Amino acid sequence: MSASKTEKRLFRLHTDGAVDGCPPSVWICVGLCPPCTLSARSAGYPVAISVVTIVQQVRHDYARWYYDLSDGYILYYLPDFGQEYEQRLVAERVFGPIPPGHLVRRRNQDRTDNRAANLYLASRADHALTTFGHQPAETYTCPTCGMTFKAPHHRLERSHSGHLFCSRACKQLADRKVTRPSADELRHLMQEIGNWSALGRRFGVSDNAVRKWARHYGLELSLCGGTRKSESPSA
């Protein structure tokens, strides 16, 4: 019986025969050609399990799926069933479930060479280092909030002093040249000095900046009058 159109689409991937006498061709041998069958029988294996390599097993199991090679990798797909990369299917049969944060890699550069001996598992950090030359993310402590965080070194928020921060907000807080007073201290100064402009000069900022501090702390702006309390109103 001739192979279906779907099988032809899938099996038009070239692979060498795994048994002497298995003829390489545009068709993939899944262990069922006459030489492979004879070899399996002589070794005492039933023909039903004469598939001799894991990648051939996968290709046999997914024979009725479509495949795509647009990015160089063998991708099986079937409407309503999803899609699977061949290298992952082979790796799962060799290594078991792929651990979180790990990728399937090849020892050579052939994206269609998914033999079990050609595959290995690598962490994403190691993959980035070997493929792109990126150092793995390191752990840092933010000097502003004290939180520990991980990030690639080239994507960190840093100040002119070289300190590394977890976010732009923490960096902006650290870059301020003026130390903002606490809520209690600002309330006391508002009541004591009683003048926005004088408060601004005390901290080297504008009077509007001091008002923003007060609003941020939820303080009543009426606590600060328009003149210094030490000054007597003009007669």
Secondary structure in CASP SS format (residue, H / E / C, confidence):
PFRMAT SS
TARGET T0000
AUTHOR 0000-0000-0000
METHOD secondary structure of the structure
MODEL  1
M C 1.00
S C 1.00
A C 1.00
S C 1.00
K H 1.00
T H 1.00
E H 1.00
K H 1.00
R H 1.00
L H 1.00
F H 1.00
R C 1.00
L C 1.00
H C 1.00
T E 1.00
D C 1.00
G C 1.00
A C 1.00
V C 1.00
D C 1.00
G C 1.00
C C 1.00
P C 1.00
P C 1.00
S E 1.00
V C 1.00
W C 1.00
I C 1.00
C C 1.00
V C 1.00
G C 1.00
L C 1.00
C C 1.00
P H 1.00
P H 1.00
C H 1.00
T H 1.00
L H 1.00
S H 1.00
A H 1.00
R H 1.00
S H 1.00
A C 1.00
G C 1.00
Y C 1.00
P C 1.00
V H 1.00
A H 1.00
I H 1.00
S C 1.00
V C 1.00
V C 1.00
T C 1.00
I H 1.00
V H 1.00
Q H 1.00
Q H 1.00
V H 1.00
R H 1.00
H H 1.00
D H 1.00
Y C 1.00
A C 1.00
R C 1.00
W C 1.00
Y E 1.00
Y E 1.00
D E 1.00
L C 1.00
S C 1.00
D C 1.00
G C 1.00
Y C 1.00
I C 1.00
L E 1.00
Y E 1.00
Y E 1.00
L E 1.00
P C 1.00
D C 1.00
F C 1.00
G E 1.00
Q E 1.00
E E 1.00
Y E 1.00
E H 1.00
Q H 1.00
R H 1.00
L H 1.00
V H 1.00
A H 1.00
E H 1.00
R H 1.00
V H 1.00
F H 1.00
G C 1.00
P C 1.00
I C 1.00
P C 1.00
P C 1.00
G C 1.00
H E 1.00
L E 1.00
V E 1.00
R E 1.00
R E 1.00
R C 1.00
N C 1.00
Q C 1.00
D C 1.00
R C 1.00
T C 1.00
D C 1.00
N C 1.00
R C 1.00
A H 1.00
A H 1.00
N H 1.00
L E 1.00
Y E 1.00
L E 1.00
A E 1.00
S E 1.00
R H 1.00
A H 1.00
D H 1.00
H H 1.00
A H 1.00
L H 1.00
T H 1.00
T H 1.00
F H 1.00
G C 1.00
H C 1.00
Q C 1.00
P C 1.00
A C 1.00
E E 1.00
T E 1.00
Y E 1.00
T E 1.00
C C 1.00
P C 1.00
T C 1.00
C C 1.00
G C 1.00
M C 1.00
T E 1.00
F E 1.00
K E 1.00
A E 1.00
P C 1.00
H H 1.00
H H 1.00
R H 1.00
L C 1.00
E E 1.00
R E 1.00
S C 1.00
H C 1.00
S C 1.00
G C 1.00
H C 1.00
L E 1.00
F E 1.00
C C 1.00
S C 1.00
R H 1.00
A H 1.00
C H 1.00
K H 1.00
Q H 1.00
L H 1.00
A H 1.00
D H 1.00
R C 1.00
K C 1.00
V C 1.00
T C 1.00
R C 1.00
P C 1.00
S C 1.00
A H 1.00
D H 1.00
E H 1.00
L H 1.00
R H 1.00
H H 1.00
L H 1.00
M H 1.00
Q H 1.00
E H 1.00
I H 1.00
G C 1.00
N C 1.00
W H 1.00
S H 1.00
A H 1.00
L H 1.00
G H 1.00
R H 1.00
R H 1.00
F H 1.00
G C 1.00
V C 1.00
S C 1.00
D H 1.00
N H 1.00
A H 1.00
V H 1.00
R H 1.00
K H 1.00
W H 1.00
A H 1.00
R H 1.00
H H 1.00
Y H 1.00
G C 1.00
L C 1.00
E C 1.00
L H 1.00
S H 1.00
L H 1.00
C C 1.00
G C 1.00
G C 1.00
T C 1.00
R C 1.00
K C 1.00
S C 1.00
E C 1.00
S C 1.00
P C 1.00
S C 1.00
A C 1.00
END
